[in-house]
Amino acid sequence: MTLLHYLVLSGILFTIGAVTVLVRRNAILAFMGVELMLNSCNLALVAFSRVHGTLTGQVMAFYVMVVAAAEVVVGLAIIVSIYRARRTVSVDEPSLLRN
Amino acid sequence: MIDYAWLLVAVPLASATLLLLLGKRSDAWGHLLAVVAVAASFVIGLLITLEVLAADAADRIHDLHLFSWIPAGDLTIDAGLRIDPLSLTFVMLITFVGALIHVYSIGYMSHDPARRRFFAYLNLFVAAMLILVLADSYALLFVGWEGVGLASYLLIGFWNYNTSYAVAAKKAFVMNRVGDMGLIVAMGLMFASIGSVSFSDVDAGAQGLTTPMATAIGLLLLLGACGKSAQFPLQAWLGDAMAGPTPVSALIHAATMVTAGVYLIVRSDAIFSAAPTAQLVTACIGAFTLLLGAAIACAKDDIKKSLAGSTMSQIGYMVLAAGLGPIGYAFAIFHLVTHGFFKAGLFLGAGSVMHANGDATDMRTYGGLRKVMLVTWLTFAACWLAIMGVPPFAGFYSKDKIIEAAFVGEGWQPWVFGGAALIGAGVTAFYMSRMFFMTFHGKARWVDSASALGADDPRPKRHPHESPLVMTLPIIVLALGAVSLGFLLSLGDGITGWLEPVTGHVEHHEPVLPIPVIMGTTLALVAIGALLAWRQYARNDVPLVAPTGSPLTRAARRDFYADDVNEALAMRPGQDLTRTLVYADTAVVDGAVTGAAAGTVGLGQALRKLQNGYVRSYAAMILAGVVIAGAVLHLVRL
């Protein structure tokens, strides 16, 4: 298991996450895509941390987790209130703020 | 009294200011105040003149310092007055003729609702004209020069609700500005070469000038004189200026302002004697304009425009005399003074005739007015004899001297200038007699509207009558001047001796022809001219509609196409230039500005489409951005 393997796995995960965000209409699934991308980053950070033998990557991963948690809290709240108002969780429906 | 010479200018200026500021409140008495102001100037001028006359010839030049006007580093210009025989001659002419014309205007303008404003402008004119002739430097002269231009503009366009009158005023103003450029540049050159623009410094420094510099200054001064004095090639405005009320034509466009060019040349004698070429050009222009104006005067049917051509021609005589150098200066001024009287008299007479005929100016609709306008006829006849130069009327003494002086010289010059002056005298007799006979003699070419006869007569219906006393009295005084002034002023070297401190003493020169021959030829030509006019316009019938005439007549009727030439040479290119500039401004400058704005708007419109509200497309854009940024970073190896 070399660093390259981790990075390739991280890249694949990131791509899957990005494609999910871009392709799926369901807000919950898009969220999951975002989480996947964040976690692919975390994987890369932790892998680098291990290779270099420092803690910097680990600490960065914690930061990412904290941010992800905060994001989920805010994002889910928005999704729930959109669902209440419009009875849908599609991300394409609420485009009133365009232009 | 000399110390109070500034009052000469201050009194009419104060009156003009008061009348303009008070506005309609002074309508009832404004004209009287204006007359009193000019009369006061005349009295002051008379007292000063008597004081100067009493002094010895050597003490007749006084420089009166008023205040420091433009102290600017090396250039310091003081405002001051020069009291000398030349300026006093003008002061007397301006205030005396001006006062008479003010009195006349009371009657002539009595029906005009804006009479008070008219008198305010007349006062303004008198004040400006006095500044012009009393100034002791070219800079202060220029103030008066522009002041009279302004007053002339205001008065030509006095009835400016008539568009063609307003256009005439504008034309006069613009053509005068062309001449003024000459005067301004001449002042610049004087300052550059002599270091001062005051008359005394220029007189002293003129001898030290290089000939090209003196010639340049002389020619530029001449350009200024041509503009003001309606000399070729800046003569076309004077005919149109007749659109103004007739007293204006008499005061400004015959007796005073138009002669300012002659004053300028005589005043700049030091420059001109240092520049023989400029002097020769001056004489040539005078001789040419003298014939040109006379030809125009022969062809016009409008009584005032004919007089305007005559003014051009007579001032041509003065410019010719001034161009002859010291020998002609005094005669130029002499003719200027007598001309001021008889030409003002003729204009006022023409105004009286117009007044009687319901403001009709076409001489072809006059005729036989002698019986109904006896006073006007008599005074007009006196001025007519004076301008023709019939002895012993005033014009004989002044014009004959100019003709004699024109025959003095060497080579071709006396023959050309003398010949032009001689022919001019004959043509003058013709056009003035034509005017006189067409107006007052022959059959009446109008029908008396009081008699109510001839309803289908093609002739216009009029009821001519003599003008009121307030109008005829000034004409009578001017006519008396036209009769006697020449004799009085030439009595015992009168005016030439009086002007000698300024124009210098001139030794007697023999003309190339004996004087009796010149005088005899002149009188013979005058008689022939008058006889021809009598045969054509008094004995024969004058048609109501002008015949087509020869090509020369047709050209003269149109001022020898001066307007067309000016239009083709100056107006059209100017208009084309402005049009090109306007196009460049809208297309290039405005185009760049509005183009930049339109580009920003277009870019915004295009970018707006990206803001579609779809979260996933935003995410795609961010991703694409990241990928591009990564690719760039990878490529440049940062």
Interface residues (C-beta under 8 A of the other chain):
Chain A: A18 V21 L22 V23 R25 A30 V91 D92 P94 S95 L96 L97 R98 N99
Chain B: R608 Q611 N612 G613 Y614 V615 R616 A619 A620 L623
